[in-house]
């Protein structure tokens, strides 16, 4: 069976990805799948310009075929219908399952062999409009070779797997979530800015931002982790904890300027969005953007994602995008600007 397209996702999210593509791209039909990878066939030709716009697709593009050697990869790229001409593309080699034993070593081996062939640009980070060759590896399996064109809103790092290192002093994985969101969306987070975080305990995201020089006002009745409130970062950044529920937050409690709004609460997404809607008019004027973590606790909520994103737009945001970050579990990240 020919394979015309591929998409990589969080392991365990394959069914959600297939369901999403069936709704948004009915011309693509699922072919074979592996953990973290779904392939599709189509009655129409696919190309590097394929756009899925699927929340659960981390990397996607046209599938060129399978390979086990560098020469076979080059042969696939030299095909008349690959779309790769004389201009050198970028190269992204990444593991289908980064947690598999031997996967990092396999990625390094394959990457070094392909770079030595001299057919790719030396730096992996693409500019908008450049072609990217995706080589997806798994120990003991042939490589899947794909092709996509980079555009704004897509991961620029191989496999959508940014090398975020969570420091031991971070009290939660929220540190990784906000760092991944910044990389994915290209957020212009700078020292001296101010963030308001609804649902800040135990303080992983607040600590990450403070380390970047952003002062964070965290709203959460639960306590912050050890050392978070005491931390002092660049430009005097610190974390100010308001130990109250979001429903008790008054306008006079807010800082005079807010650059970034963060939301990460254990509430249904409709309720979570309602909790911030009442004070958005006060903060929206100088707001650079919002990073909203929306909990996906059942199948019905997954099906309501388009309606949830439309609701965020109606709050006054012009650009709203969502993705399933590497550190997300039963939740998605929505970035609104």
N, C-alpha and C positions, 0 to 999 in steps of 0.2 A: 504493500500500500504506500503510495507516495505521501510524503510529509511536506506540507507547504509553509507551515508556520510553527513557531514554538513560543512558549511563555514559561518563565521561571517564577516560582512563588515560594512562600513559606511552607516548609514541610508540614503536611497535615491540612493544608488549605487547597488541595488540588480540586476537590469537589466544588468548593465555593468558587474557584476560578472558572471551572467549566460551566457552572451555572450562570455566572456573570457574563461570560463570553456568549453563551447561548442567547442571552437576553439582548446584548448590545451588538453582537456580530453573528446573526443567524446564518450567514454564509460559511462560517467556519465550523467544522464538525470535529469532535475529538478523535484523535488517532491513538497512538500508544502514550502511556504515561509512566513516570517513575516518581518516587518521592522528590518533590520540589520541581518537577518538570512535567509539562503537558504539551503535547504536540497536536496539530490540527491539519486537516485537509480542507481544500476549498475547490469549488468548481471554477473559480476565477484565479488567474495568476496572482501570487503575492510577491511583494518586493520589500526592500529595506525600509520603504516609507510606510509600511503597515502601521496603523494606529489602532490599538486595542482600547486605550483609555479605560482600562480595567483596574479597579482599586487593588485587587489581589495579584495583579501581574507586576512583578518587580523588574523583569527584563523580558522583552519580547522582540520578535522580528521575523524575517523570512528564514526558513530552514534550508540550508544548502545540501545537507546530507551528513553521513557518518564518515569518520576517518580514524585511522589508527597510526598514521605516520605524518610527518611534516609534508612529504611529497603529496600525499592524498589531500591534505588541507589546501595546498597550493593549487592542485588540480581543480578542486571545487571552486576556488576563487577565480580561476581562469576560465570557468565555464561561460558560455556565451550569454547565459541568462542570469549570471550572478550579480551584475550591475557594477562590479569592481573593474574600473578601467586602469589607466596608467597611474592615476593618483594613489598614493599609499594610504590605506585606511589605518585607523587605530586598532589596537589588539587588546581584547579583554579575555583572559583565561581565568576561569573560576570553577569552583567545585559545585556540583549539583547539590551535594550535602556536605557543607564544610565540617560537620562533626564526625564524618566517617574517618576511621583510622586510615592513615596514609594519604588522605586527600590533600593536605597542604603540600606535602612533598611532591605529589603528582602534579599539582598546579605549577609549582616551581620548575619541575623538570620539563613539562610541556611548554611553558612560557619561554624558558631559556632556549629551547630547541627552535621554536618558531621565530623568536627575535633574531637568532643567528642566521635565519634564512634571508634576512634583509628586505623583507617585503612589507614591513609595517613601519609607521612612524614611531619614534623611540619612546615618546611619553604616552601613557595610557589615557589621560584625561582629554576627552574630545571637546571641540568647539561646536557650537550650533551649526548643523548642516553637514558635519563630517560623518563619513561612514565608519562603523565600528564592527569588527569581526568578533563574534562571540564564540569561544571554544569552551564547551561545557564538559568537564571531565568528572569521572568517577572511577576509582581504582577497579581494574579488571573489566571495564566496559569500553566500547568504542566511544570516541568523542563525538558530541553533536556540534556541528559547525553551523552557526547562524550569522545573520547580518542585519544590522539596524542602522538607521540614521539618527544621530543625536539631535535632540531639540530641547528647548526649555521645558522644564517640568519632568525630565527623565533623569534617572540616576546617572551620574557621570563616572562613578567608580565601578570597577568590574563586578558584575553579578549583583549590583545593588547591595554590596556587603562592605560598608565603610569600616575601616579598622579602628573602631572606637574602643578605648581601654577605660574601663570603669575603675577608678581608684579605690583602694581598700577602705578609705574613710567614707565613701558614699553609702548612705543608708538604704538605697533602693535602686532598682533597675531604671527608675525614671531618669537617672543621670544619662543612661544610654539613649533613652527615647528622645529626649530633647536634643541631644547632640546629633542623633540620626536625622531628626526633623530639620535641623539647621543645615546639614549637609545636603539632604534631598531637595529642600525647597530653596537653597541658596539664600537663606535669611541673612540680612545685613545686621547682625548682632554686634554691637560695639561697646567698649567701656564707657561708662557714664550714663548709659541708658537705664530705664526703670521698667520692671516687669511686675504685673499683678498675677499671682497664681492662685486660682480657686481649686482647693484640694491639694494643698502643698505637702502634707505630712506623708512620709517622714523626712522629705527634703532632698531627694536625689536630684530632681530637676533644678531646684533652687540653688543647690550647691554648684551644679554645672554652670549655671548662669553667673553666679557670684564669682566663680573662677575666671570667667570671661570679662569681669568688670561691671556686671549688671547688678544693680540693687534690686532685690526681690521683696515684694510685700506678699507674704504667704497667708492665705486664709484657710484655716482648718482647725476644728476644735481638738483634734488629736495632737499629741506632742511631736515636735521635730526631733530628728535623730541627734545623737551626740556630736557636738562640734559644729553643727550647721549654723545655728544662730550666732555662735562665737566667731565664725570664720570672717576674715577680712580679706577682700580681694583687691585687684587693681582699681585705681580711681576711688578707693575707699568703699568699694562695693560690699554690701552686707545683706543679710536676710532678716527682715523684720516680720515677726510672727504675730498674726492676729488670731488668737485662739477662740474664734467664734464660728458659727455656722454661716454659710453664704447667705441664708435668708435673714440673718441678723446684721449683715453688712450695710452700713449707711454711707451715703455719699460723703459725709464729712470724715469718714474713716479712710478714704482713698487719698493717695498722694496727689499732689497738684498736677503731675504729668505722668502718663503711662505710655510707654512705647510698645510694649508687648503684653498680650493677654494670654494666659495659659489656663486651661481647664482640664482637670483630671480627677473626676469624682466617681464614686461607686454608686451611680444612679443611672437609670435608663436614659438613653441619649436625649429623648424628648424632654425629660425632666431637667437634665443637666443644662440643656440649651436654654430652657425657660429661666433657670436660676441666674443666668448672666444677662438676660435680655433687658431687665429693668434698669440696670445701671450702664448699659452700653452707650446711651446718648451722652452721658457725662464723660466717658473716656474716649469715645470714637474719634473726636476731632484730631487729636495728635497721635492716634494709634497707627503704628507701622504694620501691625499684623497680629493674628491670633493663631495659637497652636492648640487645637482642641482634640482631646482624646475621647473618642466616643466608644462606649462599651457595647459589644455585640454579644448579648447573652442568649439569643435564641435565633432560629432560622428566620422568623418573621422580621426581626430587626435587620438582618442581612438584606432581605428583600426591600427594606425601606430606605436603604442607603441613598439612592438618588433623591428621594423626598427630603431626607435629612440635610443633604448638601444644598438643596434648593432653599430650605429654611434658613440656612446660614447666609446664603446670598441675600435673602429678604431682610436680614438684619442690617444690611447696608454695605456689605463687602462686594467688591467688584470681581475679585478673582478667588475662587474656592476650589481647592483640589484635595484629594484624599488618597492615602496609600496605606498599605499594611507594612509597617516598619519591621526590620529584622528583630527588634526587641518587643514588638507587639505580640500579644497573645489573642485573647478574645476581645479585640478592640481594634480600631483603626485610628490613624492620625489624619486630622483635617487641618490644613493650613489655609487661612483666609487673610486676604489683604485688601 
